[in-house]
Amino acid sequence: RPFHVEPTNIVSMKDDMQRVTDEASAMNKRIHYYSRLTSPADKALVAPDHVLPAPDEIYVYSPLGTAFKVDSCTDGYGKNSSIVTIFVIWNTMMGTSILSIPWGIKQAGFTSGIILILLMGILTLYCCYRVVKSRKMIPLVDTSNWEFPDVCKYYFGSFGQWSSLLFSMVSLVGAMIVYWVLMSNFLFNTGKFIYNFVHDINVTDIVPGTNGSNKVICPSAASDHPPQNRSMMFSSDNSTGFQLFEEWWNKSQTVPFYLIAVLLPLLNLKSPSFFAKFNVLGTVSVVYLVLLVTVKAVHLGIHLEFNWLTENEFFVPEFRVLFPQLTGVLTLAFFIHNCVITLLQNNKNQENNVRDLSIAYFLVGLTYLYVGVIIFASFPSPPLSKECIEQNFLDNFPSNDIMSFIARIFLLFQMMTVYPLLGYLARVQLLRQVFGNAYPSVFHVLVLNIVIVGAGVAMARFYPNIGGIIRYSGATCGLAFVFVYPSLIYVISMRRAGQLTWPALITHIFIILLGVANLIAQFLL
């Protein structure tokens, strides 16, 4: 049907702009006016099909009187093949959580960590399947353009609408905070590497580590707090300049503030569509991380010892009571539930949605397993303990490690392009819901962005633990979108249809209880 998109939100047009007639523009406004007189569920004032143009004649009308031909849509669905759809879901789901998977396995124990990755993958896939099917379980209503928050609003009213907004904001802002912490980390290490290289300074971090060309360090050995930038200089002609550099280039005290000058202006752009062109960097970064992990494992070898219940100096038990920390990380690692409907709508063969979603989840789980298991198994114990595995496993490699330097450069640039997109999504969801406009004024947008950036700076300054931030935000937003809402909606719809059975009821209540327990456990361990 005719629809309206802000010009700044249109990211790709194949044809040149062309003028629309006054009659077409008036018809478009009339249809929008009628659509606001009733709720979306009421079909009384929906334009009949015979007055609408054919699919190949549909245009996106803008308020400026111009129209753009829609070439990538037929019968409401996109033309992406199953392979492209699987890749898009994999690329969307793969995020910063991959850096914390080895740490999560260490917290849970090697054997229990592998089991939890498999179980959480299956559980979140099932809940995602329930999200995909949720629209079709609503009778007598056209839900073809609905997102999952619309489904929540249908079943739970304004509470479902606002609560889904709240938990969606938790996931977005949580991701933006993690990005800020990581960008501060990567920028610090990159700047340190470049400074030392340019000034021909040989330094060593004051932390335990292995010897040789493939050095692995243990930053948390001397303190429970994240490592700063303390180094010992072996040779330099300007020790005063080096000390001054370390004073002004500090991982938690100065670098997080330097990022404000670059990223805060980008957040205030009306449309960040330019940055969407760099999405391929996410794929490149993940592929490079897999390559890095493989190369490091070849050089370091495998260091495993199975202690089922006891802990020794260098190894951790196979089963540990800290395992909920991994489940919190995995909840966010497998989280795509709030946008999976949109991604699958672009699939050319809609009958393959469930199959393609399952394959994508399998590939994501396989990637997490490979990176987590290889890093944990190849971590050199002895001489270092497995407890030394950091929440960001790149921190276990010194700043002068070439492969890690390249990985940090890739990730830094990728995150600096994705961060404005996340801020744009947060702005659109919150401001449009509250003010009815995604850009009510420069002041509104600036205040929101200052709050978000301030949260990121504060976390990078006082709590730069990405594993902790990921598990807290993952368990919180996952409680609603992964465990509670999909299960409740399924139970309610089946009860209304008179098809609810006791096994189904007990199963989905158990899933909800798992989500509640997962959240509570994050604050107890």
N, C-alpha and C positions, 0 to 999 in steps of 0.2 A: 504494500500500500504506500501512497505518497508519505514521505517522512521528511523531517527537518533536521539538519545537522549544522552546527556552527561551522563557519568556514575554517576556523583555526583548528578544528578537529579532523579535517579531511587531510589525510596524509598521502594519498596517491590518486591522481587523476590521469587517465591515458589520453583523453580527448581534450581539445581546446574548449574554453568556456564559451557558452553561447547563451544569448538572451532568451528568456521565457516570455511568453505573451502575458499581457495583463489578465486575460481570462484564466490562464493556467495558474498564475500567482494568486488570484482571488479564490479559485477553487481550492488551492492548497490551504489558504488561511481559513476558508469556510469549514473544511474537513477537520482542521485542528480545533476550531472553535466548537464544533459539535462534539468532538472527542472529549472535551473537557466538561461537558454538561453532565456526563454520567461516568460511573466507574468503568475501568477497563473490562470488568467481567460482564457488563451490560452491553448486549449487541444491538440494542434498539436503534442507536444512532450511528452505527458503523456503516461507512459507505459501501453499497453493494458492489459486487465484482464487476458488473457490466459497465459501470461508469469509470472503472480504472483502466489505465493503459496496459498494454501487453507487457510481459516481463522484459522483453528486449527494448521497451520504450520508457522504462522507468528512469527517472532522473532524481538526483538529490538536489532539492531546492534550497537555496541560501537566502537570507534576508536581503541580500544585495541585488536580488532580481536576476541572478545567474543560476545556471543549472549544470550539473556534471553528470555525464552518462555513467550508469552503473554497469560495469562490464564483468564484474566478478561474482555476480549473484544470479542464480536461476532458481525459481520456485522457493525462494527464501533461504537457500543453502549455498555455500561456497563451492569452489571447484577443486579444493585440495584433495589430493589422493590420500590413501590410507598411510602411505609411507611419510608424506609430509605432515599429516596430522599427528602421527606417532612422534616424529621428530620435534614438532612444536611443543607437544606436551612434555616430552623429555627435557627440552631446552628450558621450558618455563619452570619446571619443578626443580631442576638442578640449580642450586643457589649456594649461598655462603655456608649452609649446613654441612656441605661436604668437607669443609676444613675442620669441623669438630667431630666428625664420625670416629676417627681413631681415638680421640680423647673419650668419647662416649663408650667405645668398646673397652677401653681401659677401666672406666668407672664400673662397668657392668661385669667385667670378666670376659675373657676371650670367647669361651664356648657360649655363655649366656648372651653375649653381645651378638654373635652370629644368629642365634635362635631368635632374639628379639627383633633384629632387622627383618628376618623372614616373616615373623608373625605380625609385626606392625605394618609391613608392606601389604600383607593379605587383608588385614583388618581395615586399613585406610582405603584400600581398593574397593572392598565391599561397600563401605560407607560412601565412597565416591560414586559407585554404581547406583546406590539408592538416591543420590542427588540427581544423577542423570535421568532416572526414571520418575522423579517426583512430579514433574510437570504433567506427565501423561496419566497420572493417577487422579487428576482433577477433572471431574466430568462436566460436560456442557459448557465449557469455557475455552476460548481460544488462547492457549498459553504458548503459542509458537514464538512470541517475542519476549517471553518472561525470562528473567534471571532467577537464581535461587533466592535472593532476598524477596522477590515478588511472591515466590511460593511461600516463604515464611510469613509474609504479610497476609496471604490468603488464609492460612491456617491459624495464625496467632494474632492477627490484627496489628494495631500500632505497636504493641510490645514486640512482636516478631520483626517489624520493620526497623525499629530503633535499636533493638538488641543486636540484630544482624549488622547494622551500621557500626555499632560499638565494637563488636568483635572483629569486624573487617578493618576498622581503624587500628585496633590493637596489632593485627598482623602487619599492616602497612607501616605503622610507626615503629613497631619492633624491628622490622627489616631495615628501616632507615637508620635506626640507632646502631644496629649491628654494622651496617655499611660505614657509618661514621667512625666507629671504633677501628674497623679494618682499614679504612682509607688512611686514618692517622698512623696506624701501624706500618702500612706499606709505604706511605710517604716518608715516614721517619727512616726506615731501613734503606729506601732508595736514595734519599738525600745523604745518609751516612756513607753508603757505598761510593757515591759520586765524589763526595768531599775527600774521602780517603784516597781514592784513585787519582784525583786531580793533583792533590798535594803530596802524593807519594808517601802516604803515612801507613805504617804497618801497626795495626792494633790487634788486641785480643780481648774478647769479652771476659769479664771477671766472673766466669761461671764454669762449672765442670763440663768437660766434653771429651770426645775421643780425639785421637791424633790422626794424622794422615790427611790426604787430599779431600776425602769425603767426611769432613768433620760433622759430628752431631753434638749439640750442646744441650744442657739441662738448665734453662733459665730459672726455673722455680726451685732449684736445689738450695739456694742460700736463703730464700724467703718465701713465705706463702703468698706474697703479693706479686703481681705481674712484673717482669723485668723492666727496668728503665734503660737508659742508654749509657751506663757506666762502662768505660773501657780503659785499658791500660796501653799507653803508647810506648812502643819499642824504639822507634826511630823517627825523628822529625826535627826540622830546623826551627820550627815555630811552635813551641809547646804552649805559649800564651794564646795564640790564635786557635789552637786545637781546643783548649779549655773554654775559650769564649764560644766556639762553635757548639760544644756540648751543652753550654749553659742556655743558648738560644735555640738549640735544636733538640728538644726533649720530647720523648714519645707522648707523655701525658700532660705536661705542663705548658707546652707552647705549640706543638704541631697541630693539635685539634683546633686551635684558634686560627691558625693560618688558613685552614680549609674554608673558613667562613667567607673570606674575601672572594673565593672562586665560586662556591656553591650557592650562597644565599642569593646573589643576583640571578643565577640560572633558575632558581625555584620560582622567581616572580614572573617568569615569562608566561604569557597567556597560553601558549601551546608549545610543548616540548617535542613536537613531532620530528624535529631534526635529529634528536638523540635516538629515536627509534631505528634510525638507519644503522646504528652500531650494535644492534642486538646480536649480530653474528659473533661479536667479541666474546659473548658468554660461552658459545660453543667452543671457540678457539681456546679460551681459558681452561675449560674443563678437560678438553683433549690434551692440552699441554700438562695439566696437573697429573693426568693418568700417565703420560710419558715420563714426567719427573719421578713419580712414585715408582715406576718400573725400573728406571735407570738407577735410582738410589737403592732399590732392593737388590739389583744385580751386584752392585758394588759392596753393599753391606752384608749380604747373606741373610739367612733365616736364623732367628734367635728365639726359640720357643722352649718352654718347660711347663708341663702340665701339673699344676698343683690345685687339686679340686676344691679344697676348703681352707688350706693354710696359705699364709703369705710369707715370703722370705725377702731377703734384701734386694733382689733384682727382679722378681716376678710377682704377679698378682694372682689371686685365686681365680679359678674358672667361673665361679659364681660369687657375686658380691651383692650386699644389701643396697648398694648405691645404684642398682640397675634402673630405677625410675629416672635418673638423670639422662640416661640414653633414650628412654621412651619419650621424654619431653623434647629432646632434640629431633627424634624421628617423627614426632607429630608434625613439626614444621617442615622437616625434610620431605615428607610425603604429602604436604599440604598443597592442594590445587582446587579444593572443593568450591571455593567462592567464584571461580571463573571457568570451571570445566565445561559448563553448558555453552558458554560463548565459544570456547575453543572447538568443541565438537560440532557446533552449528556450521562451521566452515568445511566440514567433511563432506566430500562429494557423495559418498555412499553411506547414508545414515544408518543403514542396517548393520554396518560394521563398527558402529560406535563402541559397543561393549568390548569387542575383540581388540580394537585399536587401543582403547584405554588400558586394557589388561596387558597388552604387549608393552606399552609405554611404561607402566608401573614395573613390569619385569625388568626392563632395561635400566630404569632408575635404581631399583633395588640392587641390580647386578653391579652398577657403577659404584654405589655406596659400599657394597660388600668388598669390591676389589680394592678400592682406596683404603678403606678402614682396616681390612685384614692385612694387606701388604705393609702398610705403615707400622701397624702393631707388631707383625711378625718380624720385620726387618730391623726394628729398633734395637740398637746394639746393647743387649743385656747379657752378661756384663760387658763393659764396666759400668754402664748406666742402668738405673732401675727403670722398669716400665712406668713407674709413677711419674717419670720425667716427661711423658708425652703431654704436650701443651694443648690447650683448648683450640688454638690455631696451630696445626702441625708444622706450618712453615716457620714458626718461631723456634723450632728445634734445629733449624739450619742457620748458621751465622750470616750476618749481613753481607759478608764478602763472598758467599757462595754464588757462583755465576748462574746456575740453573734456578736457584731460588730468587735471585735478583730479577731474572727475566719473568718468572711467574708473578712476582710482586708488581712489576711494571704492567703486565697484561691485566691483572686483577684491578690495579689502581685505576687505569684508564677505563676499563669496563664499568667499574662501580661509579666513576664520576659521570658516565653517560647514563647509567640506569637510575641513579639517585634522583635527578629531576623528573624522570617518568614516575617514580614512586610518589614523589611529592605532588605531582599533578593528579595522580589517582586519589590520593588522600584529600586533596583540595576539592576535587570534583564531588567525591562522595559526601564529604562533610558540609561544604558550603552550599551545594545544590540542595541538600536535604533540609538545611536550616534556613537558608535565605532564598531558595528557589533559583539561584544563579551561581554558576561555578566561579564567576569572577565578579562579585558584587561591587568591589572597589579595590583600588591599590592598597588602601589601608587594611581592609579585612584580610587580604591575601598576605600582606607583609606581616601582620600580627600572627597569623597561623604559622607561617614559615619560620618566624623567629622562635616561636614556641617549640616547633619540631627540631630546628637546628640547635636550640638551647638544650633540649633533652639529649641530643647526640653528643654535644660537647661535654655536658655534665657526666654522662656515662663514660666517655673516653678519658675524662679527667679523674674520676673517682672510682669507677667500676668497669675497667676495660676487659671484662671477661665475656667473650662472645658466646662461650658454651652456656654460661648462666643466663645471658639475655635471650639466647635462642630457645632454651628449654622453658623459661618462664612464659615468653610470648607464645611459643608453640603450644604449650599445654593450655593456655588461656583461650586463644582463638580456636584451637582444636576442640575444646570442650563443646563449643556451640556448633561450629560448622562440620566437624568430623563425627562427633559422637552423639550429641543430643538431638539437634534438629533433624538430621536424616532419619534417625531411628523413630523419633516421635511422629514425624510426618508419615512414615510408613505405617506405624501402628494405628494412627488416627484414620488414615485413608482406608486401611483394610477393615477397620471396625465399622466405618460408615458403609462400606460395601458388603458388610456381613460375612467377610471371609477371614477374619482374624482367628488364629488358632493359638492355643496355649503355648506350644513350643516356640512359635514366632514371637509371642509377647515376652516370654521369659528370655529368649535370646537377645532381643533388642533392649530390654531393661538391663541385662547384663552388660551390653555394650555401653549404655549410658553410665552405669556404675564404674566401668573401667575408665571412662573419661573423667569422671569426678575424682576417682582415686589417683589418676595420673596428675591432675592439677594439685591436689592436696599434697601429694608426695614431694612435689618440687619445693615446697616450703618447709618440709620436715627433714630433708636430707641435704 
